Amino acid sequence: MRELKRFAERELNLRPEQVQIFTPTPLTAATCMYYTGIDPVSGRKVYVSRGLGEKQRQKDVLTPRQRRAY
């Protein structure tokens, strides 16, 4: 996630304010990778975060929580 954040900031000049947590949808390569942990094209293992806490921590890397003024 840190590498993705650096890429987004340096190469794309983006600073995301919102990020959606991945939800698998049927019949897609991304879903295959999510459930098996294997890239269907190369056959190599890919890291998949599974727990909500871990997903939230990754999301927080890209979009740090900001103080809200009420």
Backbone as JSON Lines, residues from 0, in Angstrom:
{"i":0,"aa":"M","n":[0.81,-1.18,0.0],"ca":[0.0,0.0,0.0],"c":[0.86,1.25,0.0]}
{"i":1,"aa":"R","n":[1.95,1.2,0.73],"ca":[2.83,2.38,0.73],"c":[3.41,2.63,-0.66]}
{"i":2,"aa":"E","n":[3.77,1.55,-1.34],"ca":[4.29,1.68,-2.7],"c":[3.21,2.24,-3.64]}
{"i":3,"aa":"L","n":[1.99,1.77,-3.49],"ca":[0.88,2.28,-4.3],"c":[0.64,3.75,-4.02]}
{"i":4,"aa":"K","n":[0.73,4.14,-2.74],"ca":[0.54,5.54,-2.39],"c":[1.62,6.41,-3.03]}
{"i":5,"aa":"R","n":[2.88,5.96,-2.95],"ca":[3.98,6.73,-3.57],"c":[3.76,6.85,-5.07]}
{"i":6,"aa":"F","n":[3.35,5.76,-5.72],"ca":[3.09,5.78,-7.16],"c":[1.98,6.77,-7.5]}
{"i":7,"aa":"A","n":[0.89,6.72,-6.74],"ca":[-0.25,7.6,-7.0],"c":[0.16,9.07,-6.84]}
{"i":8,"aa":"E","n":[0.96,9.35,-5.82],"ca":[1.36,10.73,-5.58],"c":[2.38,11.22,-6.6]}
{"i":9,"aa":"R","n":[3.41,10.42,-6.89],"ca":[4.49,10.87,-7.77],"c":[4.13,10.78,-9.25]}
{"i":10,"aa":"E","n":[3.63,9.64,-9.66],"ca":[3.39,9.41,-11.09],"c":[2.04,9.92,-11.58]}
{"i":11,"aa":"L","n":[1.03,9.82,-10.75],"ca":[-0.32,10.21,-11.17],"c":[-0.77,11.54,-10.59]}
{"i":12,"aa":"N","n":[0.04,12.07,-9.65],"ca":[-0.29,13.32,-8.98],"c":[-1.68,13.25,-8.33]}
{"i":13,"aa":"L","n":[-1.96,12.14,-7.66],"ca":[-3.23,11.91,-6.99],"c":[-3.03,11.73,-5.5]}
{"i":14,"aa":"R","n":[-3.97,12.22,-4.73],"ca":[-4.01,11.98,-3.3],"c":[-5.44,11.57,-2.95]}
{"i":15,"aa":"P","n":[-5.69,10.27,-2.97],"ca":[-7.07,9.78,-2.79],"c":[-7.68,10.23,-1.47]}
{"i":16,"aa":"E","n":[-8.93,10.61,-1.52],"ca":[-9.68,10.94,-0.31],"c":[-10.54,9.77,0.14]}
{"i":17,"aa":"Q","n":[-10.9,8.9,-0.83],"ca":[-11.71,7.74,-0.52],"c":[-11.14,6.52,-1.25]}
{"i":18,"aa":"V","n":[-11.23,5.37,-0.61],"ca":[-10.81,4.1,-1.21],"c":[-11.84,3.06,-0.84]}
{"i":19,"aa":"Q","n":[-12.26,2.27,-1.81],"ca":[-13.25,1.22,-1.54],"c":[-12.54,-0.08,-1.22]}
{"i":20,"aa":"I","n":[-13.01,-0.77,-0.18],"ca":[-12.48,-2.08,0.17],"c":[-13.0,-3.07,-0.87]}
{"i":21,"aa":"F","n":[-12.11,-3.92,-1.4],"ca":[-12.45,-4.84,-2.48],"c":[-13.54,-5.83,-2.08]}
{"i":22,"aa":"T","n":[-14.52,-5.95,-2.94],"ca":[-15.59,-6.94,-2.78],"c":[-15.54,-7.86,-4.0]}
{"i":23,"aa":"P","n":[-15.25,-9.15,-3.81],"ca":[-15.16,-10.06,-4.95],"c":[-16.48,-10.18,-5.71]}
{"i":24,"aa":"T","n":[-16.39,-10.17,-7.03],"ca":[-17.57,-10.39,-7.87],"c":[-17.32,-11.63,-8.73]}
{"i":25,"aa":"P","n":[-18.34,-12.4,-8.98],"ca":[-18.16,-13.66,-9.72],"c":[-17.58,-13.49,-11.12]}
{"i":26,"aa":"L","n":[-16.84,-14.5,-11.54],"ca":[-16.34,-14.62,-12.91],"c":[-15.34,-13.55,-13.33]}
{"i":27,"aa":"T","n":[-14.51,-13.08,-12.37],"ca":[-13.46,-12.14,-12.73],"c":[-12.12,-12.7,-12.28]}
{"i":28,"aa":"A","n":[-11.06,-12.26,-12.94],"ca":[-9.71,-12.71,-12.56],"c":[-9.39,-12.24,-11.14]}
{"i":29,"aa":"A","n":[-9.85,-11.03,-10.78],"ca":[-9.58,-10.52,-9.44],"c":[-10.21,-11.42,-8.37]}
{"i":30,"aa":"T","n":[-11.4,-11.92,-8.64],"ca":[-12.06,-12.82,-7.69],"c":[-11.3,-14.13,-7.57]}
{"i":31,"aa":"C","n":[-10.84,-14.64,-8.7],"ca":[-10.03,-15.87,-8.7],"c":[-8.79,-15.68,-7.84]}
{"i":32,"aa":"M","n":[-8.13,-14.54,-8.01],"ca":[-6.92,-14.26,-7.23],"c":[-7.26,-14.1,-5.75]}
{"i":33,"aa":"Y","n":[-8.4,-13.48,-5.45],"ca":[-8.8,-13.27,-4.06],"c":[-9.04,-14.6,-3.36]}
{"i":34,"aa":"Y","n":[-9.75,-15.5,-3.99],"ca":[-10.1,-16.76,-3.34],"c":[-8.97,-17.77,-3.32]}
{"i":35,"aa":"T","n":[-8.14,-17.81,-4.37],"ca":[-7.07,-18.82,-4.44],"c":[-5.73,-18.31,-3.95]}
{"i":36,"aa":"G","n":[-5.5,-17.0,-4.03],"ca":[-4.19,-16.47,-3.67],"c":[-3.16,-16.72,-4.75]}
{"i":37,"aa":"I","n":[-3.63,-17.03,-5.97],"ca":[-2.73,-17.34,-7.09],"c":[-3.12,-16.49,-8.29]}
{"i":38,"aa":"D","n":[-2.12,-15.92,-8.96],"ca":[-2.36,-15.18,-10.2],"c":[-2.68,-16.18,-11.29]}
{"i":39,"aa":"P","n":[-3.88,-16.13,-11.9],"ca":[-4.27,-17.13,-12.89],"c":[-3.44,-17.08,-14.17]}
{"i":40,"aa":"V","n":[-2.81,-15.96,-14.45],"ca":[-2.0,-15.83,-15.66],"c":[-0.6,-16.41,-15.46]}
{"i":41,"aa":"S","n":[0.05,-15.99,-14.37],"ca":[1.43,-16.44,-14.15],"c":[1.54,-17.68,-13.28]}
{"i":42,"aa":"G","n":[0.49,-17.96,-12.49],"ca":[0.54,-19.11,-11.59],"c":[1.29,-18.82,-10.3]}
{"i":43,"aa":"R","n":[1.75,-17.58,-10.13],"ca":[2.49,-17.21,-8.92],"c":[1.54,-16.83,-7.79]}
{"i":44,"aa":"K","n":[2.02,-17.03,-6.55],"ca":[1.24,-16.65,-5.38],"c":[1.16,-15.13,-5.29]}
{"i":45,"aa":"V","n":[0.02,-14.63,-4.85],"ca":[-0.16,-13.21,-4.59],"c":[-0.67,-13.04,-3.16]}
{"i":46,"aa":"Y","n":[-0.28,-11.94,-2.54],"ca":[-0.73,-11.69,-1.18],"c":[-2.17,-11.19,-1.21]}
{"i":47,"aa":"V","n":[-2.98,-11.73,-0.32],"ca":[-4.38,-11.32,-0.22],"c":[-4.68,-11.04,1.25]}
{"i":48,"aa":"S","n":[-5.09,-9.81,1.54],"ca":[-5.49,-9.53,2.92],"c":[-6.93,-9.98,3.08]}
{"i":49,"aa":"R","n":[-7.22,-10.63,4.18],"ca":[-8.54,-11.24,4.34],"c":[-9.38,-10.59,5.45]}
{"i":50,"aa":"G","n":[-8.78,-10.22,6.54],"ca":[-9.56,-9.67,7.66],"c":[-9.91,-8.21,7.47]}
{"i":51,"aa":"L","n":[-11.03,-7.8,8.05],"ca":[-11.46,-6.41,7.94],"c":[-10.47,-5.45,8.59]}
{"i":52,"aa":"G","n":[-9.87,-5.85,9.69],"ca":[-8.89,-4.99,10.36],"c":[-7.7,-4.72,9.48]}
{"i":53,"aa":"E","n":[-7.2,-5.76,8.83],"ca":[-6.04,-5.6,7.94],"c":[-6.41,-4.76,6.73]}
{"i":54,"aa":"K","n":[-7.59,-4.98,6.19],"ca":[-8.04,-4.18,5.05],"c":[-8.17,-2.71,5.44]}
{"i":55,"aa":"Q","n":[-8.68,-2.46,6.64],"ca":[-8.83,-1.08,7.1],"c":[-7.46,-0.42,7.27]}
{"i":56,"aa":"R","n":[-6.48,-1.15,7.81],"ca":[-5.14,-0.59,7.96],"c":[-4.53,-0.24,6.6]}
{"i":57,"aa":"Q","n":[-4.74,-1.11,5.61],"ca":[-4.24,-0.81,4.27],"c":[-4.93,0.42,3.7]}
{"i":58,"aa":"K","n":[-6.22,0.52,3.91],"ca":[-6.99,1.67,3.43],"c":[-6.47,2.95,4.09]}
{"i":59,"aa":"D","n":[-6.16,2.87,5.38],"ca":[-5.67,4.03,6.11],"c":[-4.32,4.52,5.6]}
{"i":60,"aa":"V","n":[-3.51,3.63,5.04],"ca":[-2.23,4.04,4.46],"c":[-2.47,4.98,3.28]}
{"i":61,"aa":"L","n":[-3.46,4.66,2.45],"ca":[-3.75,5.49,1.28],"c":[-4.52,6.74,1.63]}
{"i":62,"aa":"T","n":[-5.4,6.66,2.6],"ca":[-6.25,7.79,2.96],"c":[-6.17,8.01,4.47]}
{"i":63,"aa":"P","n":[-5.15,8.7,4.94],"ca":[-5.03,8.94,6.38],"c":[-6.28,9.61,6.91]}
{"i":64,"aa":"R","n":[-6.67,9.21,8.09],"ca":[-7.87,9.81,8.71],"c":[-7.57,11.26,9.04]}
{"i":65,"aa":"Q","n":[-8.5,12.1,8.67],"ca":[-8.34,13.53,8.93],"c":[-9.27,13.95,10.05]}
{"i":66,"aa":"R","n":[-8.83,14.92,10.81],"ca":[-9.69,15.44,11.87],"c":[-10.86,16.16,11.24]}
{"i":67,"aa":"R","n":[-12.01,15.94,11.81],"ca":[-13.21,16.59,11.3],"c":[-13.59,17.76,12.21]}
{"i":68,"aa":"A","n":[-13.87,18.87,11.6],"ca":[-14.32,20.02,12.37],"c":[-15.85,19.99,12.43]}
{"i":69,"aa":"Y","n":[-16.39,20.01,13.63],"ca":[-17.84,19.99,13.79],"c":[-18.34,21.33,14.25]}
